Amino acid sequence: MNIQNNVFIICPGLGHVNRGYESFTQECFDTLKDNSSFNLLLIKGVGPTTNKNKTAFCLRRNSLFTKLLGKLINKEPYLIEQFSFFITLIPFLIIYKPKIIFYSDFNLGTFLWHLRKFLKFKYKLLFSNGAPNGPPFTRTDHIQQHLPTHLARALNGGTSLEMQTLIPYGIKFAYSQLIAPKNESTAIKLKLNIPLEKKIILSAGAVNKSHKRMDYLINEVALLSDEYYLIILGQYTSDTPFIQEMANRLLGNRCIISTVSNVEMPDYYNIADVFVLASLSEGLPRVLPEAMSFGLPCFVHDYPVTRETLEKFGFYVDATVESALANSIATYFSNILAFDRQQMKQFAYNKYSWDNLKEGYSMMINNLMIN
C-alpha cells in the first residue's frame, strides 16, 4: 500500500444528513478522487465501504440515543456525533497515515489538532470554513475561505494570507444545463402532487426558526395571495414541529415541508418559479449557486455574503423587516422584471462548477502537501 500521498476528506454526517457540508464533501471527493498527485480517501459516518470510500462509526446526531445522551451529559448531539466519529477515525489515521485531512466540521478539526499534538502525528489540517468561523485560526494549518468577505475578516483578525486559499464551494452543474431550457414542469408537478396553477416559491435548508428563519419565510408567504405555494425542503430539527404547525395554520394546503435526497432536488428546482433564502448570516450557501444553475431568481437578505455570491443576479431585501420579502416577490411577478436566466446560468457555471474549480482545489491540496 502506497501511503505517501494519502489525503483524507472526512464528514461524520455524510450518509445520514442532507446538508451543505455533506453534499460538498461527497461532490469534492467525486471530483478529485482520480487525481494523480495524491490519493484521496473519503471517510464518512454512514454507508458502504470501498477501496477509497471508508466508514467510521458515529453516534448520529438525530438518533434518540444521542439526544438522550446529550441531555444526560449536557452536550449537543452534533458535538457527540463529531466526537464519536473522531474516536473511530483514529485507526484509519494509524493505518493510512494521511498527509492532509480536509474537513468542514469545526469541532472535529479541534479534536484532530489535539490528537496530533499528543501522539505526534504528522498530518496537516485543511479546514473548509463554511459556517464561517474565526478568526483567530489557531488549531488548523490552512483555511479554505469561500468568499472575499471571509478572507478579509480573517486578515483583519491577524490570519496570514499564506494560511488561506480563496476558492468557493463547487456545485454539480452539467454543462447541458447551460443550453437546455427549463424542464417542462407539468409532469414533475403531477408526480410530486404540486398544484399546477400556483406560483412556486422554493426554499431549502434546515427546517428551523433560528438560522434558516423558516418562520419568517412562512409569515411573508402568508402575506401573499393564494396563488403562491411554498415548498420548504431540508433537514428536520427540534424546531420542525413548530414550523410545521405554523405552516399549517397560516398557509394550509399551499405549503409542503419535506426532507428529500440530493438526487431528488433537481425536480424541485425545475418546478420552482423563485428561490428564497431567509437567513441573515451564512458562509457561502450552496443552495444559491445550485438554484442559479437551474435559472431560478434568488431572493435573499441584503448583506456582503449574498452580494458576493449572487452579484448582479440577486434580488436583495432587508429580511429583518416584516413584509419586505413578500413585497419584493409580488413586485417581481407583477412587473415581470427583466431577468436573463441564460446569463445567470453561465455566471453560475463559470464561478461555481466543479469543471472550473477542480484545478484550484487540487492546487490548494498540493501546495499544502509540499509546504
C-alpha positions as CSV (number, residue, x, y, z in Angstrom):
1,M,0.0,0.0,0.0
2,N,1.5,3.4,-1.1
3,I,0.5,5.8,1.7
4,Q,3.0,8.6,0.9
5,N,0.3,10.9,-0.6
6,N,-2.8,9.9,1.2
7,V,-5.3,12.7,1.7
8,F,-8.5,12.2,3.8
9,I,-11.7,14.2,3.2
10,I,-13.9,13.5,6.1
11,C,-17.5,14.2,7.2
12,P,-19.4,12.4,10.0
13,G,-22.8,13.5,8.7
14,L,-22.3,12.1,5.2
15,G,-24.7,9.2,4.6
16,H,-27.4,10.3,7.1
17,V,-27.7,14.1,6.9
18,N,-28.7,16.2,3.9
19,R,-26.8,19.5,4.5
20,G,-24.2,21.7,2.7
21,Y,-21.2,20.1,4.4
22,E,-22.3,16.6,3.4
23,S,-23.1,17.4,-0.2
24,F,-19.9,19.4,-0.6
25,T,-17.8,16.6,0.8
26,Q,-19.3,14.0,-1.5
27,E,-19.0,16.1,-4.6
28,C,-15.5,17.2,-3.8
29,F,-14.4,13.6,-3.4
30,D,-16.2,12.6,-6.6
31,T,-14.3,15.4,-8.4
32,L,-10.8,14.8,-7.1
33,K,-10.8,11.0,-6.4
34,D,-8.9,10.3,-9.6
35,N,-6.2,13.0,-9.1
36,S,-2.8,11.6,-10.0
37,S,-0.8,13.7,-7.5
38,F,-2.5,12.4,-4.3
39,N,-4.6,9.5,-3.2
40,L,-7.9,10.8,-1.9
41,L,-9.9,8.7,0.6
42,L,-13.4,9.6,1.8
43,I,-14.2,8.9,5.4
44,K,-17.9,9.2,6.2
45,G,-20.3,8.4,9.0
46,V,-22.7,6.0,7.3
47,G,-22.6,4.0,4.1
48,P,-20.8,1.2,2.2
49,T,-17.1,0.8,2.3
50,T,-14.9,0.5,-0.9
51,N,-11.3,0.9,-1.7
52,K,-11.4,4.7,-1.5
53,N,-14.6,5.1,0.4
54,K,-14.5,4.3,4.2
55,T,-17.0,4.4,7.0
56,A,-16.1,5.4,10.6
57,F,-18.9,4.7,13.0
58,C,-20.5,7.6,14.8
59,L,-23.5,8.3,17.1
60,R,-25.8,10.1,14.8
61,R,-27.0,13.5,15.9
62,N,-30.6,12.8,15.1
63,S,-30.9,9.4,16.9
64,L,-32.9,9.1,20.0
65,F,-30.0,7.6,21.9
66,T,-27.7,10.5,21.0
67,K,-30.3,13.1,22.0
68,L,-30.9,11.3,25.4
69,L,-27.1,11.1,25.9
70,G,-26.8,14.7,25.1
71,K,-29.3,15.7,27.8
72,L,-27.6,13.4,30.3
73,I,-24.2,14.9,29.8
74,N,-25.3,18.4,28.8
75,K,-23.7,18.2,25.3
76,E,-25.2,19.0,21.9
77,P,-26.0,15.8,19.8
78,Y,-24.0,17.3,16.9
79,L,-20.9,17.5,19.2
80,I,-21.4,13.9,20.3
81,E,-21.6,12.8,16.7
82,Q,-18.3,14.6,15.9
83,F,-16.5,13.2,18.9
84,S,-17.7,9.6,18.4
85,F,-16.6,9.9,14.7
86,F,-13.2,11.2,15.8
87,I,-12.6,8.2,18.1
88,T,-13.4,5.7,15.4
89,L,-11.3,7.7,12.9
90,I,-8.1,7.0,14.9
91,P,-7.5,3.5,13.4
92,F,-7.7,4.9,9.9
93,L,-5.1,7.6,10.9
94,I,-2.8,4.8,12.1
95,I,-3.3,2.6,9.1
96,Y,-3.3,5.1,6.2
97,K,-1.1,7.9,7.7
98,P,-2.7,10.8,5.8
99,K,-0.6,13.8,4.9
100,I,-3.6,16.1,4.9
101,I,-7.1,15.9,6.5
102,F,-9.7,18.0,4.7
103,Y,-12.8,18.7,6.9
104,S,-15.7,21.1,7.4
105,D,-16.9,20.3,11.0
106,F,-15.0,22.7,13.2
107,N,-15.0,20.7,16.5
108,L,-13.8,17.6,14.7
109,G,-10.8,19.6,13.5
110,T,-10.1,20.7,17.0
111,F,-10.1,17.1,18.3
112,L,-7.7,16.2,15.5
113,W,-5.4,19.1,16.4
114,H,-5.1,17.9,20.0
115,L,-4.6,14.3,18.9
116,R,-1.8,15.3,16.6
117,K,-0.1,17.2,19.4
118,F,-0.5,14.4,21.9
119,L,0.5,11.4,19.6
120,K,3.0,13.3,17.4
121,F,1.0,12.6,14.2
122,K,2.3,14.3,11.0
123,Y,-0.9,15.1,9.2
124,K,-1.8,18.7,8.2
125,L,-5.3,20.0,8.8
126,L,-7.2,21.8,6.0
127,F,-10.4,23.5,7.2
128,S,-13.2,24.4,4.8
129,N,-14.7,27.3,6.6
130,G,-18.3,27.0,5.6
131,A,-20.0,28.3,8.7
132,P,-18.0,30.6,8.8
133,N,-15.8,30.5,11.9
134,G,-12.9,32.6,13.2
135,P,-10.6,34.4,13.4
136,P,-8.2,33.5,15.0
137,F,-7.5,30.1,13.5
138,T,-5.1,28.6,16.0
139,R,-6.0,24.9,15.6
140,T,-5.7,24.3,11.9
141,D,-2.9,24.6,9.3
142,H,-4.8,26.1,6.3
143,I,-8.2,27.5,5.7
144,Q,-10.3,27.4,2.6
145,Q,-12.3,30.7,2.6
146,H,-15.3,30.7,0.3
147,L,-15.9,34.4,-0.2
148,P,-13.7,37.6,-0.1
149,T,-15.6,38.9,2.9
150,H,-14.5,35.9,5.0
151,L,-10.9,36.3,3.8
152,A,-10.9,40.0,4.7
153,R,-12.3,39.2,8.1
154,A,-9.5,36.7,8.8
155,L,-6.8,39.0,7.5
156,N,-8.1,41.8,9.8
157,G,-8.0,39.3,12.6
158,G,-4.4,38.5,12.1
159,T,-4.5,35.4,10.0
160,S,-1.8,35.5,7.3
161,L,-2.7,35.4,3.6
162,E,-0.3,32.4,3.2
163,M,-2.5,30.4,5.6
164,Q,-5.6,30.8,3.4
165,T,-6.9,30.0,0.0
166,L,-9.9,31.8,-1.5
167,I,-12.0,29.4,-3.5
168,P,-15.8,28.9,-3.4
169,Y,-17.8,25.8,-3.0
170,G,-18.2,23.8,-6.1
171,I,-21.6,22.5,-7.3
172,K,-22.7,19.8,-9.6
173,F,-23.5,21.5,-12.9
174,A,-24.0,19.6,-16.1
175,Y,-22.8,21.7,-19.0
176,S,-26.0,20.8,-20.7
177,Q,-27.9,22.9,-18.1
178,L,-26.4,26.0,-19.9
179,I,-28.1,25.4,-23.1
180,A,-31.2,23.4,-22.1
181,P,-34.4,25.2,-21.5
182,K,-36.1,25.0,-18.1
183,N,-37.6,21.5,-17.9
184,E,-41.3,21.0,-18.6
185,S,-42.7,21.3,-15.1
186,T,-46.2,19.9,-15.5
187,A,-45.2,16.2,-15.4
188,I,-43.0,16.8,-12.4
189,K,-45.7,18.7,-10.5
190,L,-48.1,15.9,-11.2
191,K,-45.6,13.4,-9.9
192,L,-45.0,15.4,-6.8
193,N,-48.6,16.3,-6.2
194,I,-47.9,20.0,-6.5
195,P,-50.8,22.3,-7.8
196,L,-50.3,23.1,-11.5
197,E,-51.6,26.7,-11.4
198,K,-49.6,28.0,-8.5
199,K,-46.5,30.3,-8.4
200,I,-44.0,28.1,-6.7
201,I,-41.7,29.6,-4.0
202,L,-38.9,27.2,-3.0
203,S,-36.6,27.3,0.0
204,A,-34.0,24.7,1.1
205,G,-32.2,24.4,4.4
206,A,-32.5,23.1,7.9
207,V,-36.1,23.4,8.9
208,N,-35.6,25.8,11.9
209,K,-36.5,29.2,13.1
210,S,-33.1,30.2,14.3
211,H,-30.5,30.2,11.5
212,K,-32.7,29.5,8.4
213,R,-35.6,31.5,9.7
214,M,-38.3,29.4,8.1
215,D,-40.9,31.1,10.4
216,Y,-40.1,34.5,8.8
217,L,-40.5,32.9,5.4
218,I,-43.9,31.4,6.3
219,N,-45.1,34.7,7.6
220,E,-44.1,36.5,4.4
221,V,-45.7,34.0,2.1
222,A,-48.9,34.3,4.3
223,L,-49.0,37.9,3.2
224,L,-49.2,36.9,-0.4
225,S,-52.3,35.8,-2.3
226,D,-53.5,32.2,-2.6
227,E,-51.8,31.9,-6.0
228,Y,-48.5,31.4,-4.2
229,Y,-47.4,28.0,-3.0
230,L,-44.4,27.4,-0.6
231,I,-42.1,24.4,-0.7
232,I,-39.6,24.0,2.2
233,L,-37.0,21.2,1.9
234,G,-34.4,20.4,4.4
235,Q,-33.1,18.5,7.4
236,Y,-35.6,18.3,10.3
237,T,-34.6,19.8,13.6
238,S,-36.1,20.3,17.0
239,D,-37.8,23.4,15.6
240,T,-39.5,21.5,12.8
241,P,-42.8,20.7,14.7
242,F,-43.2,24.4,15.4
243,I,-42.5,25.3,11.8
244,Q,-45.0,22.6,10.5
245,E,-47.7,23.8,12.9
246,M,-47.2,27.4,11.8
247,A,-47.3,26.5,8.1
248,N,-50.5,24.5,8.6
249,R,-52.1,27.4,10.5
250,L,-51.1,30.3,8.2
251,L,-50.8,28.6,4.8
252,G,-53.0,25.5,5.0
253,N,-52.8,23.5,1.8
254,R,-50.5,25.9,0.0
255,C,-47.3,24.7,1.7
256,I,-45.4,21.4,2.0
257,I,-42.4,20.8,4.2
258,S,-40.3,17.7,3.5
259,T,-36.8,16.2,3.5
260,V,-35.6,14.9,0.2
261,S,-32.3,13.4,-1.1
262,N,-29.9,15.4,-3.2
263,V,-30.9,13.2,-6.2
264,E,-34.5,14.5,-5.9
265,M,-33.6,18.1,-5.6
266,P,-33.4,18.9,-9.4
267,D,-37.2,18.1,-9.7
268,Y,-38.0,20.8,-7.2
269,Y,-35.6,23.3,-8.7
270,N,-37.2,22.6,-12.1
271,I,-40.8,23.3,-10.9
272,A,-40.0,26.4,-8.8
273,D,-40.5,29.9,-10.1
274,V,-38.3,31.6,-7.5
275,F,-35.9,30.6,-4.7
276,V,-35.8,32.2,-1.3
277,L,-33.2,32.1,1.5
278,A,-34.3,34.0,4.6
279,S,-31.2,33.5,6.7
280,L,-29.3,36.6,7.9
281,S,-25.8,35.0,8.1
282,E,-24.1,32.3,6.1
283,G,-20.7,31.2,4.9
284,L,-21.5,30.5,1.3
285,P,-24.9,28.9,1.0
286,R,-24.5,26.2,-1.7
287,V,-28.3,26.3,-2.4
288,L,-27.9,29.7,-4.1
289,P,-25.5,28.7,-6.9
290,E,-27.5,25.5,-7.2
291,A,-30.7,27.5,-7.7
292,M,-28.9,29.8,-10.1
293,S,-27.8,26.8,-12.2
294,F,-31.4,26.0,-12.8
295,G,-32.2,29.5,-13.8
296,L,-34.1,30.5,-10.6
297,P,-34.3,34.1,-9.4
298,C,-33.0,34.2,-5.8
299,F,-34.5,36.4,-3.1
300,V,-32.1,36.9,-0.2
301,H,-31.2,39.2,2.7
302,D,-29.0,42.0,1.6
303,Y,-25.5,41.7,3.1
304,P,-22.0,41.1,1.8
305,V,-22.3,37.2,1.7
306,T,-25.3,37.2,-0.7
307,R,-23.9,40.2,-2.7
308,E,-20.7,38.3,-3.3
309,T,-22.4,35.0,-4.0
310,L,-25.1,36.2,-6.5
311,E,-23.5,39.6,-7.6
312,K,-25.9,41.3,-10.1
313,F,-28.3,38.3,-10.2
314,G,-29.8,38.5,-6.7
315,F,-33.0,40.1,-5.5
316,Y,-31.9,41.8,-2.3
317,V,-34.3,42.7,0.6
318,D,-34.0,43.6,4.3
319,A,-35.2,40.3,5.7
320,T,-35.4,41.8,9.2
321,V,-38.4,43.9,8.1
322,E,-41.9,42.5,8.0
323,S,-43.4,42.4,4.5
324,A,-40.1,43.2,2.8
325,L,-39.7,39.8,1.2
326,A,-43.4,39.5,0.4
327,N,-43.4,42.9,-1.4
328,S,-40.3,42.1,-3.3
329,I,-41.7,38.7,-4.6
330,A,-45.0,40.3,-5.5
331,T,-43.3,43.1,-7.4
332,Y,-41.2,40.6,-9.3
333,F,-44.3,38.7,-10.5
334,S,-46.4,41.9,-11.1
335,N,-43.8,43.6,-13.2
336,I,-42.2,40.6,-14.9
337,L,-38.9,42.2,-14.2
338,A,-36.2,41.7,-16.8
339,F,-34.2,38.7,-15.9
340,D,-31.7,37.0,-18.1
341,R,-31.8,33.3,-16.9
342,Q,-29.2,32.2,-19.5
343,Q,-26.7,34.8,-18.5
344,M,-27.2,33.9,-14.8
345,K,-26.7,30.2,-15.5
346,Q,-23.5,31.0,-17.4
347,F,-22.3,33.1,-14.5
348,A,-23.0,30.2,-12.0
349,Y,-21.2,27.7,-14.3
350,N,-18.2,29.9,-14.7
351,K,-17.9,30.7,-10.9
352,Y,-19.1,27.5,-9.2
353,S,-19.0,24.5,-11.4
354,W,-16.6,21.7,-10.4
355,D,-15.4,21.8,-14.1
356,N,-13.9,25.2,-13.4
357,L,-12.9,24.7,-9.8
358,K,-11.3,21.3,-9.9
359,E,-7.8,22.6,-10.7
360,G,-8.0,25.2,-7.9
361,Y,-8.9,22.5,-5.3
362,S,-6.1,20.3,-6.5
363,M,-3.6,23.1,-6.2
364,M,-4.7,24.0,-2.7
365,I,-4.2,20.4,-1.5
366,N,-0.9,20.0,-3.4
367,N,0.5,23.3,-2.1
368,L,-0.3,22.4,1.5
369,M,1.3,18.9,1.0
370,I,4.7,20.3,-0.1
371,N,4.9,23.3,2.2
